[in-house]
Amino acid sequence: MSMLDVLHNPVFWAAMIGWSLAQFLKPLIGYLRQREWDWSLLLRAGGMPSSHSALVAATAHAIGLHEGFDTSLFALAVTVAVVVIYDATGIRREAGKHAALINAIIQDLREGHPLREETQKQLKEVLGHTPMEAFAGTLLGIAIAQVLWFVWGF
């Protein structure tokens, strides 16, 4: 078995295509919402659709299609997917809300009090996903795995 064997692994390709497509859709969806291109969305966490959700959903669905939906491996894949999606919409989303609040406090302080240079750095506010972003990513991942199943027949 060589490292090149991964190139013939349909589960791997479902995961990579699901993740990649989600990342490439972010600037397009951002443009449709804001009427301005933001190419930094290609490499950023957060946003619509969730690439984390697309990745794990595509992986779990492809495993189900390839190995069977009644296998322990599929059960493990679904469990990991649920944890990742929960984390993306829960913990990371809350961290983003905290970052937004801290940034607002820093802005208030800037207006009235001088701050040291190291306290003026903006924190990332888009760390997690809304439930809709995670849902869209999940559907995208499942659809990608299903299309690959039809095309390649695993």
GIGI-V571117 format. One record per helix or strand of 3 or more residues. SS is the DSSP state (a for helix, b for strand). FROM is the first residue (numbers start at 1). TO is the last residue. If there is no record, write none. Layout:
SS_FROM_TO ; SS_FROM_TO
//
This chain:
a_3_8 ; a_10_34 ; a_39_43 ; a_51_67 ; a_72_89 ; a_91_112 ; a_117_120 ; a_131_152
//
